[in-house]
Amino acid sequence: MQVRTPFIIGAVMLALLAPGAARAHHSFAVYFDTNKNVTITGRVAAFRFTNPHGTIVLDVTDAQGKVTQWRAETNAPAVLVRRGWTRDTIKQGETITIEGWGSRDGRPYMRLRRALDANGKLIGTAPFGQQDTG
Amino acid sequence: MRLLQAALAAAGIAVASSAAAAPDLTGFWNLAFERVDPPADMIADLPPNTVVLGDTGAAEFPRLQFGGLKLTPEAQAHAENWKPEDEMTLQKVCTPPSIVYSLQGPFPFEIDQTRDALIFRYEYYDQIRVIFMDGRGHPPAEAPHTKMGHSIGHWDGDELVVDTDHIAASTITNNGLDHTDQVHMVERYRLSPDGKRLMATQWFEDPAVLANNGARFIVWAKQPGQHVNPYECDPSFVLEYQGIGHAEGN
């Protein structure tokens, strides 16, 4: 009979796991800071709806009139379609507000948690995050 | 009579009979985002010197954290030199990970089941995997290695046991810890009594990079009526990443 050494539930439960949105090709935890919440409103310059991630390109104008172009990485469109998104969900030129996790390197880049249209209505059927169901 | 038996065999009667004795894993399975304590006997069945990782699903390890896996000096050095931006290239961004990593991600998969094989179709990178159940062994060591590897399975009571080798080198934790093409993986799948949950332990060993062994406990929920979507990875996503901050203006 084989004697088994006790298995170890890794210290992972205590580790700084990033309970982020569904991952795809690159590590969420490495790129984004779960403690850095970002909310911005701007005009959509482009919307890419391809895997491994969609991208919303947003022109954001500050109080001095300076425009900064932000990019928001979305979950994989394979996931987005289950939340009611299509490639036409966001249109170039419209004003939207996006919320998410900021990049660790401080660049104008974020991971999308949710998007709101100009009327403040949630785009899609549910935000993205810990309760992602794919 | 002999003719009748031959006809029955040809018609697959034996197949149906045998398949009926095994649990039916057929269906669409999506990661269950709920806390499920692993059955004690599934954990007890893991080999010695195994750490159970907690990065299943949406959770991930930050850089240089590996959840209790003990890295060899070579693997540690590799992880310390790993640069995440090196992955964001046109050449690499659509390179699928191996089954060691992709198994636990929060993407769904479908199972088609026959007596002699189970087909696992993963949404993640459109990967497809065959679990041979016909009693064959693994191919010779020099046979090609692939991201899905070569999988042979059998039923141990109500559990599906899958042994996989010939896996091409790839990532383990998506943060700089890579396995070699000598990694070996064993999974044990079990249906919940109501058939609505599929539980698995995923155990792996790779002495070239790990001084201990790793495992994950994963639970999926059955979602009837759904199917995996095409992934069709488009590497031009990288151009968006590379364009960050380059288009600012006044």
Boltz contact constraints between the chains, C-beta under 6 A:
constraints:
  - contact:
      token1: [A, 4]
      token2: [B, 48]
      max_distance: 6.0
  - contact:
      token1: [A, 5]
      token2: [B, 48]
      max_distance: 6.0
  - contact:
      token1: [A, 7]
      token2: [B, 43]
      max_distance: 6.0
  - contact:
      token1: [A, 7]
      token2: [B, 46]
      max_distance: 6.0
  - contact:
      token1: [A, 7]
      token2: [B, 50]
      max_distance: 6.0
  - contact:
      token1: [A, 8]
      token2: [B, 51]
      max_distance: 6.0
  - contact:
      token1: [A, 8]
      token2: [B, 68]
      max_distance: 6.0
  - contact:
      token1: [A, 9]
      token2: [B, 52]
      max_distance: 6.0
  - contact:
      token1: [A, 10]
      token2: [B, 51]
      max_distance: 6.0
  - contact:
      token1: [A, 10]
      token2: [B, 52]
      max_distance: 6.0
  - contact:
      token1: [A, 10]
      token2: [B, 53]
      max_distance: 6.0
  - contact:
      token1: [A, 10]
      token2: [B, 54]
      max_distance: 6.0
  - contact:
      token1: [A, 10]
      token2: [B, 67]
      max_distance: 6.0
  - contact:
      token1: [A, 10]
      token2: [B, 68]
      max_distance: 6.0
  - contact:
      token1: [A, 11]
      token2: [B, 68]
      max_distance: 6.0
  - contact:
      token1: [A, 12]
      token2: [B, 53]
      max_distance: 6.0
  - contact:
      token1: [A, 12]
      token2: [B, 54]
      max_distance: 6.0
  - contact:
      token1: [A, 12]
      token2: [B, 67]
      max_distance: 6.0
  - contact:
      token1: [A, 13]
      token2: [B, 54]
      max_distance: 6.0
  - contact:
      token1: [A, 15]
      token2: [B, 65]
      max_distance: 6.0
  - contact:
      token1: [A, 16]
      token2: [B, 62]
      max_distance: 6.0
  - contact:
      token1: [A, 17]
      token2: [B, 59]
      max_distance: 6.0
  - contact:
      token1: [A, 18]
      token2: [B, 60]
      max_distance: 6.0
  - contact:
      token1: [A, 19]
      token2: [B, 58]
      max_distance: 6.0
  - contact:
      token1: [A, 19]
      token2: [B, 59]
      max_distance: 6.0
  - contact:
      token1: [A, 22]
      token2: [B, 106]
      max_distance: 6.0
  - contact:
      token1: [A, 23]
      token2: [B, 105]
      max_distance: 6.0
  - contact:
      token1: [A, 25]
      token2: [B, 93]
      max_distance: 6.0
  - contact:
      token1: [A, 26]
      token2: [B, 87]
      max_distance: 6.0
  - contact:
      token1: [A, 27]
      token2: [B, 60]
      max_distance: 6.0
  - contact:
      token1: [A, 27]
      token2: [B, 174]
      max_distance: 6.0
  - contact:
      token1: [A, 27]
      token2: [B, 175]
      max_distance: 6.0
  - contact:
      token1: [A, 28]
      token2: [B, 60]
      max_distance: 6.0
  - contact:
      token1: [A, 29]
      token2: [B, 60]
      max_distance: 6.0
  - contact:
      token1: [A, 29]
      token2: [B, 62]
      max_distance: 6.0
  - contact:
      token1: [A, 30]
      token2: [B, 63]
      max_distance: 6.0
  - contact:
      token1: [A, 30]
      token2: [B, 84]
      max_distance: 6.0
  - contact:
      token1: [A, 30]
      token2: [B, 175]
      max_distance: 6.0
  - contact:
      token1: [A, 50]
      token2: [B, 234]
      max_distance: 6.0
  - contact:
      token1: [A, 51]
      token2: [B, 231]
      max_distance: 6.0
  - contact:
      token1: [A, 51]
      token2: [B, 233]
      max_distance: 6.0
  - contact:
      token1: [A, 52]
      token2: [B, 233]
      max_distance: 6.0
  - contact:
      token1: [A, 53]
      token2: [B, 237]
      max_distance: 6.0
  - contact:
      token1: [A, 55]
      token2: [B, 240]
      max_distance: 6.0
  - contact:
      token1: [A, 66]
      token2: [B, 250]
      max_distance: 6.0
  - contact:
      token1: [A, 67]
      token2: [B, 249]
      max_distance: 6.0
  - contact:
      token1: [A, 68]
      token2: [B, 248]
      max_distance: 6.0
  - contact:
      token1: [A, 69]
      token2: [B, 247]
      max_distance: 6.0
  - contact:
      token1: [A, 69]
      token2: [B, 248]
      max_distance: 6.0
  - contact:
      token1: [A, 71]
      token2: [B, 240]
      max_distance: 6.0
  - contact:
      token1: [A, 71]
      token2: [B, 244]
      max_distance: 6.0
  - contact:
      token1: [A, 78]
      token2: [B, 123]
      max_distance: 6.0
  - contact:
      token1: [A, 78]
      token2: [B, 229]
      max_distance: 6.0
  - contact:
      token1: [A, 78]
      token2: [B, 231]
      max_distance: 6.0
  - contact:
      token1: [A, 107]
      token2: [B, 244]
      max_distance: 6.0
  - contact:
      token1: [A, 107]
      token2: [B, 245]
      max_distance: 6.0
  - contact:
      token1: [A, 108]
      token2: [B, 245]
      max_distance: 6.0
  - contact:
      token1: [A, 109]
      token2: [B, 244]
      max_distance: 6.0
  - contact:
      token1: [A, 131]
      token2: [B, 33]
      max_distance: 6.0
  - contact:
      token1: [A, 132]
      token2: [B, 58]
      max_distance: 6.0
  - contact:
      token1: [A, 132]
      token2: [B, 106]
      max_distance: 6.0
  - contact:
      token1: [A, 133]
      token2: [B, 30]
      max_distance: 6.0
  - contact:
      token1: [A, 133]
      token2: [B, 33]
      max_distance: 6.0
  - contact:
      token1: [A, 134]
      token2: [B, 30]
      max_distance: 6.0
  - contact:
      token1: [A, 134]
      token2: [B, 106]
      max_distance: 6.0
  - contact:
      token1: [A, 134]
      token2: [B, 107]
      max_distance: 6.0
  - contact:
      token1: [A, 134]
      token2: [B, 108]
      max_distance: 6.0
